[in-house]
């Protein structure tokens, strides 16, 4: 009866794998970096809640001004 044997491990000889995220970050323009920062701030829950509160207050002040006219 034949015994099973696994082949020898293949030795990889190639340059190290590059981190695509680092490559993309280094190639971004100033405008792209600014857009990413703005999107990160404006897409946060903190910003959305504060913006909603400000809009509700703005509506309330406008209604009060209209009633007292």
mmCIF file of the N, C-alpha and C atoms, coordinates in Angstrom:
data_MODEL
# 
_entry.id   MODEL 
# 
loop_
_atom_site.group_PDB 
_atom_site.id 
_atom_site.type_symbol 
_atom_site.label_atom_id 
_atom_site.label_alt_id 
_atom_site.label_comp_id 
_atom_site.label_asym_id 
_atom_site.label_entity_id 
_atom_site.label_seq_id 
_atom_site.pdbx_PDB_ins_code 
_atom_site.Cartn_x 
_atom_site.Cartn_y 
_atom_site.Cartn_z 
_atom_site.occupancy 
_atom_site.B_iso_or_equiv 
_atom_site.pdbx_formal_charge 
_atom_site.auth_seq_id 
_atom_site.auth_comp_id 
_atom_site.auth_asym_id 
_atom_site.auth_atom_id 
_atom_site.pdbx_PDB_model_num 
ATOM 1   N N  . UNK A 1 1  ? 0.828   -1.170 0.000  1.00 0.00 ? 1  UNK A N  1 
ATOM 2   C CA . UNK A 1 1  ? 0.000   0.000  0.000  1.00 0.00 ? 1  UNK A CA 1 
ATOM 3   C C  . UNK A 1 1  ? 0.881   1.245  0.000  1.00 0.00 ? 1  UNK A C  1 
ATOM 4   N N  . UNK A 1 2  ? 0.484   2.229  -0.790 1.00 0.00 ? 2  UNK A N  1 
ATOM 5   C CA . UNK A 1 2  ? 1.262   3.462  -0.887 1.00 0.00 ? 2  UNK A CA 1 
ATOM 6   C C  . UNK A 1 2  ? 0.884   4.413  0.245  1.00 0.00 ? 2  UNK A C  1 
ATOM 7   N N  . UNK A 1 3  ? 1.852   5.115  0.773  1.00 0.00 ? 3  UNK A N  1 
ATOM 8   C CA . UNK A 1 3  ? 1.564   6.111  1.803  1.00 0.00 ? 3  UNK A CA 1 
ATOM 9   C C  . UNK A 1 3  ? 1.454   7.476  1.135  1.00 0.00 ? 3  UNK A C  1 
ATOM 10  N N  . UNK A 1 4  ? 0.568   8.250  1.690  1.00 0.00 ? 4  UNK A N  1 
ATOM 11  C CA . UNK A 1 4  ? 0.386   9.599  1.162  1.00 0.00 ? 4  UNK A CA 1 
ATOM 12  C C  . UNK A 1 4  ? 1.473   10.511 1.713  1.00 0.00 ? 4  UNK A C  1 
ATOM 13  N N  . UNK A 1 5  ? 1.960   11.364 0.864  1.00 0.00 ? 5  UNK A N  1 
ATOM 14  C CA . UNK A 1 5  ? 2.940   12.354 1.320  1.00 0.00 ? 5  UNK A CA 1 
ATOM 15  C C  . UNK A 1 5  ? 2.610   13.693 0.672  1.00 0.00 ? 5  UNK A C  1 
ATOM 16  N N  . UNK A 1 6  ? 2.808   14.706 1.451  1.00 0.00 ? 6  UNK A N  1 
ATOM 17  C CA . UNK A 1 6  ? 2.547   16.041 0.945  1.00 0.00 ? 6  UNK A CA 1 
ATOM 18  C C  . UNK A 1 6  ? 3.783   16.565 0.233  1.00 0.00 ? 6  UNK A C  1 
ATOM 19  N N  . UNK A 1 7  ? 3.576   17.379 -0.795 1.00 0.00 ? 7  UNK A N  1 
ATOM 20  C CA . UNK A 1 7  ? 4.744   17.947 -1.482 1.00 0.00 ? 7  UNK A CA 1 
ATOM 21  C C  . UNK A 1 7  ? 5.446   18.954 -0.580 1.00 0.00 ? 7  UNK A C  1 
ATOM 22  N N  . UNK A 1 8  ? 6.670   19.224 -0.886 1.00 0.00 ? 8  UNK A N  1 
ATOM 23  C CA . UNK A 1 8  ? 7.430   20.217 -0.120 1.00 0.00 ? 8  UNK A CA 1 
ATOM 24  C C  . UNK A 1 8  ? 6.788   21.592 -0.287 1.00 0.00 ? 8  UNK A C  1 
ATOM 25  N N  . UNK A 1 9  ? 6.894   22.388 0.731  1.00 0.00 ? 9  UNK A N  1 
ATOM 26  C CA . UNK A 1 9  ? 6.324   23.730 0.691  1.00 0.00 ? 9  UNK A CA 1 
ATOM 27  C C  . UNK A 1 9  ? 7.026   24.545 -0.388 1.00 0.00 ? 9  UNK A C  1 
ATOM 28  N N  . UNK A 1 10 ? 6.238   25.290 -1.123 1.00 0.00 ? 10 UNK A N  1 
ATOM 29  C CA . UNK A 1 10 ? 6.783   26.122 -2.190 1.00 0.00 ? 10 UNK A CA 1 
ATOM 30  C C  . UNK A 1 10 ? 7.357   27.391 -1.584 1.00 0.00 ? 10 UNK A C  1 
ATOM 31  N N  . UNK A 1 11 ? 8.557   27.701 -1.964 1.00 0.00 ? 11 UNK A N  1 
ATOM 32  C CA . UNK A 1 11 ? 9.203   28.898 -1.452 1.00 0.00 ? 11 UNK A CA 1 
ATOM 33  C C  . UNK A 1 11 ? 8.915   30.057 -2.407 1.00 0.00 ? 11 UNK A C  1 
ATOM 34  N N  . UNK A 1 12 ? 8.315   31.094 -1.848 1.00 0.00 ? 12 UNK A N  1 
ATOM 35  C CA . UNK A 1 12 ? 7.983   32.270 -2.651 1.00 0.00 ? 12 UNK A CA 1 
ATOM 36  C C  . UNK A 1 12 ? 9.165   33.224 -2.643 1.00 0.00 ? 12 UNK A C  1 
ATOM 37  N N  . UNK A 1 13 ? 9.561   33.616 -3.804 1.00 0.00 ? 13 UNK A N  1 
ATOM 38  C CA . UNK A 1 13 ? 10.641  34.593 -3.906 1.00 0.00 ? 13 UNK A CA 1 
ATOM 39  C C  . UNK A 1 13 ? 10.117  35.775 -4.717 1.00 0.00 ? 13 UNK A C  1 
ATOM 40  N N  . UNK A 1 14 ? 9.538   36.718 -4.008 1.00 0.00 ? 14 UNK A N  1 
ATOM 41  C CA . UNK A 1 14 ? 9.008   37.914 -4.641 1.00 0.00 ? 14 UNK A CA 1 
ATOM 42  C C  . UNK A 1 14 ? 9.171   39.080 -3.678 1.00 0.00 ? 14 UNK A C  1 
ATOM 43  N N  . UNK A 1 15 ? 9.068   40.290 -4.204 1.00 0.00 ? 15 UNK A N  1 
ATOM 44  C CA . UNK A 1 15 ? 9.201   41.440 -3.307 1.00 0.00 ? 15 UNK A CA 1 
ATOM 45  C C  . UNK A 1 15 ? 8.037   41.467 -2.314 1.00 0.00 ? 15 UNK A C  1 
ATOM 46  N N  . UNK A 1 16 ? 8.202   42.160 -1.204 1.00 0.00 ? 16 UNK A N  1 
ATOM 47  C CA . UNK A 1 16 ? 7.130   42.221 -0.210 1.00 0.00 ? 16 UNK A CA 1 
ATOM 48  C C  . UNK A 1 16 ? 5.857   42.821 -0.813 1.00 0.00 ? 16 UNK A C  1 
ATOM 49  N N  . UNK A 1 17 ? 4.749   42.408 -0.280 1.00 0.00 ? 17 UNK A N  1 
ATOM 50  C CA . UNK A 1 17 ? 3.465   42.898 -0.751 1.00 0.00 ? 17 UNK A CA 1 
ATOM 51  C C  . UNK A 1 17 ? 3.305   44.349 -0.320 1.00 0.00 ? 17 UNK A C  1 
ATOM 52  N N  . UNK A 1 18 ? 2.821   45.174 -1.241 1.00 0.00 ? 18 UNK A N  1 
ATOM 53  C CA . UNK A 1 18 ? 2.643   46.594 -0.940 1.00 0.00 ? 18 UNK A CA 1 
ATOM 54  C C  . UNK A 1 18 ? 1.244   46.827 -0.383 1.00 0.00 ? 18 UNK A C  1 
ATOM 55  N N  . UNK A 1 19 ? 1.154   47.758 0.561  1.00 0.00 ? 19 UNK A N  1 
ATOM 56  C CA . UNK A 1 19 ? -0.135  48.131 1.137  1.00 0.00 ? 19 UNK A CA 1 
ATOM 57  C C  . UNK A 1 19 ? -0.802  49.134 0.202  1.00 0.00 ? 19 UNK A C  1 
ATOM 58  N N  . UNK A 1 20 ? -1.864  48.710 -0.470 1.00 0.00 ? 20 UNK A N  1 
ATOM 59  C CA . UNK A 1 20 ? -2.525  49.565 -1.461 1.00 0.00 ? 20 UNK A CA 1 
ATOM 60  C C  . UNK A 1 20 ? -3.091  50.829 -0.824 1.00 0.00 ? 20 UNK A C  1 
ATOM 61  N N  . UNK A 1 21 ? -3.505  50.751 0.438  1.00 0.00 ? 21 UNK A N  1 
ATOM 62  C CA . UNK A 1 21 ? -4.041  51.935 1.112  1.00 0.00 ? 21 UNK A CA 1 
ATOM 63  C C  . UNK A 1 21 ? -2.979  53.008 1.284  1.00 0.00 ? 21 UNK A C  1 
ATOM 64  N N  . UNK A 1 22 ? -1.763  52.600 1.606  1.00 0.00 ? 22 UNK A N  1 
ATOM 65  C CA . UNK A 1 22 ? -0.671  53.573 1.734  1.00 0.00 ? 22 UNK A CA 1 
ATOM 66  C C  . UNK A 1 22 ? -0.347  54.200 0.389  1.00 0.00 ? 22 UNK A C  1 
ATOM 67  N N  . UNK A 1 23 ? -0.361  53.398 -0.661 1.00 0.00 ? 23 UNK A N  1 
ATOM 68  C CA . UNK A 1 23 ? -0.059  53.909 -2.001 1.00 0.00 ? 23 UNK A CA 1 
ATOM 69  C C  . UNK A 1 23 ? -1.103  54.939 -2.418 1.00 0.00 ? 23 UNK A C  1 
ATOM 70  N N  . UNK A 1 24 ? -2.375  54.633 -2.172 1.00 0.00 ? 24 UNK A N  1 
ATOM 71  C CA . UNK A 1 24 ? -3.447  55.558 -2.540 1.00 0.00 ? 24 UNK A CA 1 
ATOM 72  C C  . UNK A 1 24 ? -3.343  56.848 -1.739 1.00 0.00 ? 24 UNK A C  1 
ATOM 73  N N  . UNK A 1 25 ? -3.043  56.742 -0.439 1.00 0.00 ? 25 UNK A N  1 
ATOM 74  C CA . UNK A 1 25 ? -2.923  57.933 0.405  1.00 0.00 ? 25 UNK A CA 1 
ATOM 75  C C  . UNK A 1 25 ? -1.802  58.849 -0.078 1.00 0.00 ? 25 UNK A C  1 
ATOM 76  N N  . UNK A 1 26 ? -0.703  58.280 -0.532 1.00 0.00 ? 26 UNK A N  1 
ATOM 77  C CA . UNK A 1 26 ? 0.421   59.116 -0.972 1.00 0.00 ? 26 UNK A CA 1 
ATOM 78  C C  . UNK A 1 26 ? 0.137   59.784 -2.312 1.00 0.00 ? 26 UNK A C  1 
ATOM 79  N N  . UNK A 1 27 ? -0.790  59.243 -3.105 1.00 0.00 ? 27 UNK A N  1 
ATOM 80  C CA . UNK A 1 27 ? -1.079  59.806 -4.424 1.00 0.00 ? 27 UNK A CA 1 
ATOM 81  C C  . UNK A 1 27 ? -2.250  60.780 -4.421 1.00 0.00 ? 27 UNK A C  1 
ATOM 82  N N  . UNK A 1 28 ? -2.891  61.003 -3.262 1.00 0.00 ? 28 UNK A N  1 
ATOM 83  C CA . UNK A 1 28 ? -4.028  61.912 -3.205 1.00 0.00 ? 28 UNK A CA 1 
ATOM 84  C C  . UNK A 1 28 ? -3.569  63.356 -3.353 1.00 0.00 ? 28 UNK A C  1 
ATOM 85  N N  . UNK A 1 29 ? -4.392  64.133 -4.048 1.00 0.00 ? 29 UNK A N  1 
ATOM 86  C CA . UNK A 1 29 ? -4.106  65.562 -4.179 1.00 0.00 ? 29 UNK A CA 1 
ATOM 87  C C  . UNK A 1 29 ? -4.602  66.280 -2.932 1.00 0.00 ? 29 UNK A C  1 
ATOM 88  N N  . UNK A 1 30 ? -4.260  67.551 -2.811 1.00 0.00 ? 30 UNK A N  1 
ATOM 89  C CA . UNK A 1 30 ? -4.698  68.338 -1.655 1.00 0.00 ? 30 UNK A CA 1 
ATOM 90  C C  . UNK A 1 30 ? -6.219  68.441 -1.634 1.00 0.00 ? 30 UNK A C  1 
ATOM 91  N N  . UNK A 1 31 ? -6.832  68.580 -2.795 1.00 0.00 ? 31 UNK A N  1 
ATOM 92  C CA . UNK A 1 31 ? -8.287  68.662 -2.873 1.00 0.00 ? 31 UNK A CA 1 
ATOM 93  C C  . UNK A 1 31 ? -8.959  67.375 -2.422 1.00 0.00 ? 31 UNK A C  1 
ATOM 94  N N  . UNK A 1 32 ? -8.381  66.247 -2.802 1.00 0.00 ? 32 UNK A N  1 
ATOM 95  C CA . UNK A 1 32 ? -8.943  64.957 -2.388 1.00 0.00 ? 32 UNK A CA 1 
ATOM 96  C C  . UNK A 1 32 ? -8.818  64.761 -0.880 1.00 0.00 ? 32 UNK A C  1 
ATOM 97  N N  . UNK A 1 33 ? -7.688  65.167 -0.319 1.00 0.00 ? 33 UNK A N  1 
ATOM 98  C CA . UNK A 1 33 ? -7.494  65.054 1.123  1.00 0.00 ? 33 UNK A CA 1 
ATOM 99  C C  . UNK A 1 33 ? -8.477  65.950 1.872  1.00 0.00 ? 33 UNK A C  1 
ATOM 100 N N  . UNK A 1 34 ? -8.678  67.182 1.366  1.00 0.00 ? 34 UNK A N  1 
ATOM 101 C CA . UNK A 1 34 ? -9.620  68.100 1.999  1.00 0.00 ? 34 UNK A CA 1 
ATOM 102 C C  . UNK A 1 34 ? -11.042 67.543 1.914  1.00 0.00 ? 34 UNK A C  1 
ATOM 103 N N  . UNK A 1 35 ? -11.404 66.986 0.766  1.00 0.00 ? 35 UNK A N  1 
ATOM 104 C CA . UNK A 1 35 ? -12.742 66.416 0.597  1.00 0.00 ? 35 UNK A CA 1 
ATOM 105 C C  . UNK A 1 35 ? -12.962 65.249 1.557  1.00 0.00 ? 35 UNK A C  1 
ATOM 106 N N  . UNK A 1 36 ? -11.953 64.437 1.759  1.00 0.00 ? 36 UNK A N  1 
ATOM 107 C CA . UNK A 1 36 ? -12.070 63.317 2.703  1.00 0.00 ? 36 UNK A CA 1 
ATOM 108 C C  . UNK A 1 36 ? -12.273 63.810 4.131  1.00 0.00 ? 36 UNK A C  1 
ATOM 109 N N  . UNK A 1 37 ? -11.540 64.870 4.516  1.00 0.00 ? 37 UNK A N  1 
ATOM 110 C CA . UNK A 1 37 ? -11.686 65.416 5.864  1.00 0.00 ? 37 UNK A CA 1 
ATOM 111 C C  . UNK A 1 37 ? -13.081 66.012 6.067  1.00 0.00 ? 37 UNK A C  1 
ATOM 112 N N  . UNK A 1 38 ? -13.556 66.759 5.077  1.00 0.00 ? 38 UNK A N  1 
ATOM 113 C CA . UNK A 1 38 ? -14.886 67.365 5.178  1.00 0.00 ? 38 UNK A CA 1 
ATOM 114 C C  . UNK A 1 38 ? -15.959 66.287 5.246  1.00 0.00 ? 38 UNK A C  1 
ATOM 115 N N  . UNK A 1 39 ? -15.836 65.257 4.415  1.00 0.00 ? 39 UNK A N  1 
ATOM 116 C CA . UNK A 1 39 ? -16.820 64.168 4.417  1.00 0.00 ? 39 UNK A CA 1 
ATOM 117 C C  . UNK A 1 39 ? -16.817 63.425 5.750  1.00 0.00 ? 39 UNK A C  1 
ATOM 118 N N  . UNK A 1 40 ? -15.643 63.268 6.351  1.00 0.00 ? 40 UNK A N  1 
ATOM 119 C CA . UNK A 1 40 ? -15.563 62.579 7.641  1.00 0.00 ? 40 UNK A CA 1 
ATOM 120 C C  . UNK A 1 40 ? -16.262 63.385 8.735  1.00 0.00 ? 40 UNK A C  1 
ATOM 121 N N  . UNK A 1 41 ? -16.138 64.703 8.675  1.00 0.00 ? 41 UNK A N  1 
ATOM 122 C CA . UNK A 1 41 ? -16.771 65.551 9.689  1.00 0.00 ? 41 UNK A CA 1 
ATOM 123 C C  . UNK A 1 41 ? -18.276 65.639 9.442  1.00 0.00 ? 41 UNK A C  1 
ATOM 124 N N  . UNK A 1 42 ? -18.666 65.925 8.210  1.00 0.00 ? 42 UNK A N  1 
ATOM 125 C CA . UNK A 1 42 ? -20.084 66.145 7.905  1.00 0.00 ? 42 UNK A CA 1 
ATOM 126 C C  . UNK A 1 42 ? -20.895 64.854 7.923  1.00 0.00 ? 42 UNK A C  1 
ATOM 127 N N  . UNK A 1 43 ? -20.247 63.726 7.859  1.00 0.00 ? 43 UNK A N  1 
ATOM 128 C CA . UNK A 1 43 ? -20.960 62.455 7.898  1.00 0.00 ? 43 UNK A CA 1 
ATOM 129 C C  . UNK A 1 43 ? -21.046 61.850 9.287  1.00 0.00 ? 43 UNK A C  1 
ATOM 130 N N  . UNK A 1 44 ? -20.520 62.563 10.274 1.00 0.00 ? 44 UNK A N  1 
ATOM 131 C CA . UNK A 1 44 ? -20.528 62.014 11.630 1.00 0.00 ? 44 UNK A CA 1 
ATOM 132 C C  . UNK A 1 44 ? -21.879 62.251 12.302 1.00 0.00 ? 44 UNK A C  1 
ATOM 133 N N  . UNK A 1 45 ? -22.202 61.406 13.256 1.00 0.00 ? 45 UNK A N  1 
ATOM 134 C CA . UNK A 1 45 ? -23.454 61.544 13.998 1.00 0.00 ? 45 UNK A CA 1 
ATOM 135 C C  . UNK A 1 45 ? -23.476 62.837 14.786 1.00 0.00 ? 45 UNK A C  1 
ATOM 136 N N  . UNK A 1 46 ? -22.346 63.223 15.332 1.00 0.00 ? 46 UNK A N  1 
ATOM 137 C CA . UNK A 1 46 ? -22.275 64.456 16.119 1.00 0.00 ? 46 UNK A CA 1 
ATOM 138 C C  . UNK A 1 46 ? -22.683 65.650 15.256 1.00 0.00 ? 46 UNK A C  1 
ATOM 139 N N  . UNK A 1 47 ? -22.147 65.729 14.050 1.00 0.00 ? 47 UNK A N  1 
ATOM 140 C CA . UNK A 1 47 ? -22.479 66.837 13.153 1.00 0.00 ? 47 UNK A CA 1 
ATOM 141 C C  . UNK A 1 47 ? -23.951 66.811 12.783 1.00 0.00 ? 47 UNK A C  1 
ATOM 142 N N  . UNK A 1 48 ? -24.480 65.639 12.456 1.00 0.00 ? 48 UNK A N  1 
ATOM 143 C CA . UNK A 1 48 ? -25.880 65.530 12.048 1.00 0.00 ? 48 UNK A CA 1 
ATOM 144 C C  . UNK A 1 48 ? -26.834 65.936 13.169 1.00 0.00 ? 48 UNK A C  1 
ATOM 145 N N  . UNK A 1 49 ? -26.532 65.555 14.399 1.00 0.00 ? 49 UNK A N  1 
ATOM 146 C CA . UNK A 1 49 ? -27.379 65.921 15.537 1.00 0.00 ? 49 UNK A CA 1 
ATOM 147 C C  . UNK A 1 49 ? -27.322 67.425 15.785 1.00 0.00 ? 49 UNK A C  1 
ATOM 148 N N  . UNK A 1 50 ? -26.127 67.987 15.781 1.00 0.00 ? 50 UNK A N  1 
ATOM 149 C CA . UNK A 1 50 ? -25.986 69.432 15.991 1.00 0.00 ? 50 UNK A CA 1 
ATOM 150 C C  . UNK A 1 50 ? -26.689 70.204 14.876 1.00 0.00 ? 50 UNK A C  1 
ATOM 151 N N  . UNK A 1 51 ? -26.541 69.773 13.645 1.00 0.00 ? 51 UNK A N  1 
ATOM 152 C CA . UNK A 1 51 ? -27.186 70.432 12.520 1.00 0.00 ? 51 UNK A CA 1 
ATOM 153 C C  . UNK A 1 51 ? -28.712 70.360 12.660 1.00 0.00 ? 51 UNK A C  1 
ATOM 154 N N  . UNK A 1 52 ? -29.225 69.221 13.080 1.00 0.00 ? 52 UNK A N  1 
ATOM 155 C CA . UNK A 1 52 ? -30.676 69.073 13.266 1.00 0.00 ? 52 UNK A CA 1 
ATOM 156 C C  . UNK A 1 52 ? -31.188 70.004 14.360 1.00 0.00 ? 52 UNK A C  1 
ATOM 157 N N  . UNK A 1 53 ? -30.450 70.129 15.444 1.00 0.00 ? 53 UNK A N  1 
ATOM 158 C CA . UNK A 1 53 ? -30.838 71.029 16.537 1.00 0.00 ? 53 UNK A CA 1 
ATOM 159 C C  . UNK A 1 53 ? -30.843 72.472 16.045 1.00 0.00 ? 53 UNK A C  1 
ATOM 160 N N  . UNK A 1 54 ? -29.828 72.859 15.297 1.00 0.00 ? 54 UNK A N  1 
ATOM 161 C CA . UNK A 1 54 ? -29.752 74.228 14.774 1.00 0.00 ? 54 UNK A CA 1 
ATOM 162 C C  . UNK A 1 54 ? -30.927 74.506 13.832 1.00 0.00 ? 54 UNK A C  1 
ATOM 163 N N  . UNK A 1 55 ? -31.280 73.576 12.987 1.00 0.00 ? 55 UNK A N  1 
ATOM 164 C CA . UNK A 1 55 ? -32.398 73.774 12.059 1.00 0.00 ? 55 UNK A CA 1 
ATOM 165 C C  . UNK A 1 55 ? -33.716 73.893 12.817 1.00 0.00 ? 55 UNK A C  1 
ATOM 166 N N  . UNK A 1 56 ? -33.923 73.062 13.832 1.00 0.00 ? 56 UNK A N  1 
ATOM 167 C CA . UNK A 1 56 ? -35.151 73.146 14.630 1.00 0.00 ? 56 UNK A CA 1 
ATOM 168 C C  . UNK A 1 56 ? -35.223 74.500 15.333 1.00 0.00 ? 56 UNK A C  1 
ATOM 169 N N  . UNK A 1 57 ? -34.110 74.962 15.894 1.00 0.00 ? 57 UNK A N  1 
ATOM 170 C CA . UNK A 1 57 ? -34.087 76.279 16.531 1.00 0.00 ? 57 UNK A CA 1 
ATOM 171 C C  . UNK A 1 57 ? -34.375 77.389 15.527 1.00 0.00 ? 57 UNK A C  1 
ATOM 172 N N  . UNK A 1 58 ? -33.807 77.292 14.339 1.00 0.00 ? 58 UNK A N  1 
ATOM 173 C CA . UNK A 1 58 ? -34.013 78.286 13.287 1.00 0.00 ? 58 UNK A CA 1 
ATOM 174 C C  . UNK A 1 58 ? -35.487 78.339 12.885 1.00 0.00 ? 58 UNK A C  1 
ATOM 175 N N  . UNK A 1 59 ? -36.101 77.184 12.730 1.00 0.00 ? 59 UNK A N  1 
ATOM 176 C CA . UNK A 1 59 ? -37.530 77.125 12.396 1.00 0.00 ? 59 UNK A CA 1 
ATOM 177 C C  . UNK A 1 59 ? -38.362 77.730 13.520 1.00 0.00 ? 59 UNK A C  1 
ATOM 178 N N  . UNK A 1 60 ? -38.026 77.406 14.760 1.00 0.00 ? 60 UNK A N  1 
ATOM 179 C CA . UNK A 1 60 ? -38.753 77.928 15.920 1.00 0.00 ? 60 UNK A CA 1 
ATOM 180 C C  . UNK A 1 60 ? -38.661 79.447 15.978 1.00 0.00 ? 60 UNK A C  1 
ATOM 181 N N  . UNK A 1 61 ? -37.492 79.996 15.778 1.00 0.00 ? 61 UNK A N  1 
ATOM 182 C CA . UNK A 1 61 ? -37.310 81.459 15.803 1.00 0.00 ? 61 UNK A CA 1 
ATOM 183 C C  . UNK A 1 61 ? -38.107 82.098 14.672 1.00 0.00 ? 61 UNK A C  1 
ATOM 184 N N  . UNK A 1 62 ? -38.119 81.516 13.501 1.00 0.00 ? 62 UNK A N  1 
ATOM 185 C CA . UNK A 1 62 ? -38.864 82.074 12.381 1.00 0.00 ? 62 UNK A CA 1 
ATOM 186 C C  . UNK A 1 62 ? -40.378 82.028 12.629 1.00 0.00 ? 62 UNK A C  1 
ATOM 187 N N  . UNK A 1 63 ? -40.855 80.956 13.220 1.00 0.00 ? 63 UNK A N  1 
ATOM 188 C CA . UNK A 1 63 ? -42.284 80.866 13.540 1.00 0.00 ? 63 UNK A CA 1 
ATOM 189 C C  . UNK A 1 63 ? -42.640 81.883 14.593 1.00 0.00 ? 63 UNK A C  1 
ATOM 190 N N  . UNK A 1 64 ? -41.807 82.032 15.630 1.00 0.00 ? 64 UNK A N  1 
ATOM 191 C CA . UNK A 1 64 ? -42.056 83.013 16.679 1.00 0.00 ? 64 UNK A CA 1 
ATOM 192 C C  . UNK A 1 64 ? -42.046 84.423 16.107 1.00 0.00 ? 64 UNK A C  1 
ATOM 193 N N  . UNK A 1 65 ? -41.142 84.735 15.206 1.00 0.00 ? 65 UNK A N  1 
ATOM 194 C CA . UNK A 1 65 ? -41.079 86.063 14.586 1.00 0.00 ? 65 UNK A CA 1 
ATOM 195 C C  . UNK A 1 65 ? -42.314 86.303 13.728 1.00 0.00 ? 65 UNK A C  1 
ATOM 196 N N  . UNK A 1 66 ? -42.788 85.297 13.042 1.00 0.00 ? 66 UNK A N  1 
ATOM 197 C CA . UNK A 1 66 ? -43.984 85.434 12.201 1.00 0.00 ? 66 UNK A CA 1 
ATOM 198 C C  . UNK A 1 66 ? -45.223 85.678 13.063 1.00 0.00 ? 66 UNK A C  1 
ATOM 199 N N  . UNK A 1 67 ? -45.318 84.959 14.194 1.00 0.00 ? 67 UNK A N  1 
ATOM 200 C CA . UNK A 1 67 ? -46.482 85.129 15.076 1.00 0.00 ? 67 UNK A CA 1 
ATOM 201 C C  . UNK A 1 67 ? -46.491 86.510 15.722 1.00 0.00 ? 67 UNK A C  1 
ATOM 202 N N  . UNK A 1 68 ? -45.339 87.024 16.118 1.00 0.00 ? 68 UNK A N  1 
ATOM 203 C CA . UNK A 1 68 ? -45.231 88.308 16.795 1.00 0.00 ? 68 UNK A CA 1 
ATOM 204 C C  . UNK A 1 68 ? -45.208 89.488 15.823 1.00 0.00 ? 68 UNK A C  1 
ATOM 205 N N  . UNK A 1 69 ? -45.380 89.259 14.585 1.00 0.00 ? 69 UNK A N  1 
ATOM 206 C CA . UNK A 1 69 ? -45.328 90.300 13.562 1.00 0.00 ? 69 UNK A CA 1 
ATOM 207 C C  . UNK A 1 69 ? -46.466 91.254 13.629 1.00 0.00 ? 69 UNK A C  1 
# 
